[in-house]
Amino acid sequence: MSEHSHVRDAEAEAGDSAAGNAQTLTHEFELNSQEEALRLLGFNGELRRRLQDQAGVRIVDRGTRVVIIGEESDAAVAGIALQGMLDAVRMGHTPTADDVDIAVAVALLGAIAGLSSQQMMAGATALQDELEVR
């Protein structure tokens, strides 16, 4: 992860009283530019909406700050998926809807396997390095 991107875990009050759960996990990313935010989340927010729908979270972006709000497991999956997409953006790739699907699937598989966020990120980095070699 670059020095400009960080993830902060914090419990906060959720405004979702219908679900009956007040606990949320918030992941926060600081991006390098507005252009990076547009590439990461989609020019009309289509990638943000797709990730929100698939992970069951809310993603709020203000300028270069992106915050994921949701239940702990959902926010963790979305955070890992978004971090993988951000890494790809920083290497010059513009994510597509298919990339969101893949990123969420990989994050979910890691969660099912019982891997920690750090283990999943290490595995994603190793896979990324392997793909770059090929």
N, C-alpha and C positions, 0 to 999 in steps of 0.2 A: 504494500500500500504506500502511496506517495505521501510526502509530508503535508500535502494539501487536502488529503482525504482522511477522515477519521470516523470511527464508529463509536458512538457513546450509548451505553446501555443505561436506561434510567426508567424507573417505574413512575408512572404519572396517572392522573385521573383521566379516564376516558369519558367522552361525551356520549357513549353508546349505551344508554340505560336499557334499551330493548334487549340487548344480549345479557344483561344482568352482571356483567363483569366490569369492574372499574380499573383493573390492572392492565397496563399496556407496557410494551417494550418499545422504546423509541431508538431508532438508528438514525444517525445524522451524518450526512456527507457534505463536505465543503468542496465545491468544484472550482476549477481554475478560471472559468470564464462563462459568460452567458451562452456562447457558442457551444461549449462543451455540454451545458445543460440541455440545449436544444437537441443536440445529437443523441444524448443519453436518453431523453424522455420522449423524443419524437417531436416533429415540428408543430403538430397540432395536439400534442399530448397523447397521441395514440399508443405509444409504447408504455407510458405511465399508466394509462387506463387499463391496458392489457395486463400489466404486472399487478395492478391493484385487484383486478377481477380474479386472476389466477391465484394470488397469494392471500386474498381476503384481508387486505390492509388498506390504509389510506396513505397516499404519498402527497406531501405538500412541498411545493418548490417556490422559493422566493429568491429570484436572482440566481446566485451561485450556491445557495443553500438548499439541500434536499433533505426532508425528514420523512421517515417511515413510521407510521403509528398503527399499532395493532396488537393483538394477543402475542405473547412472547414467542411461541413457535412459528406463527405466521410472519411476524416481523423479522425473525431470524432468517427464515427462508427468503423473504423478499430482500433483506439486506445482503445476503450472500449472492443472490441472483444479480442485484443491482451493482454490487462491487465487481463481479465478473464482467458485466456489461461496461462498466466504467473503465476497467483495465483495457478492454477491447477498444473503446473510444480513444483512449490515450495512446494506443498503438496505431491509430489512424483508421479504424474500422467504424462504419456507421451501422449500428444495430438495426435489425429488421424485426418484424413480429415473430418470425421463426426463431430468431436469436433469443427473444424473451421466453418463448416456449421451452427452448433447450436449457436456458439458464435456470428457469424455475424447476424443470425436471431434475437437473443435476443437484440443485439445492435440496429438493424433496428426497431424492435418493440418499443423499448424505444424512438427512434428518432421520429417515427410516432406519438407516444402518447404525444410528446412534452416534454419529460423529459429531464432535464439537464444531463450532464455527471456525475455530483456528485450524482444525484438521481438514475441514472441507476446503478452506482457502488454500492450505498447503497443497492439497491434492489438485485443486483447480490450477494452481500455479505450476505444479509439476506437469500436468497435462498440457497446459499452454506452452511450456518450454519444449515438451516433446513434439508438439505440433509445429512449432517454429523451426525445429531441426529438420523436419521432413519438408 
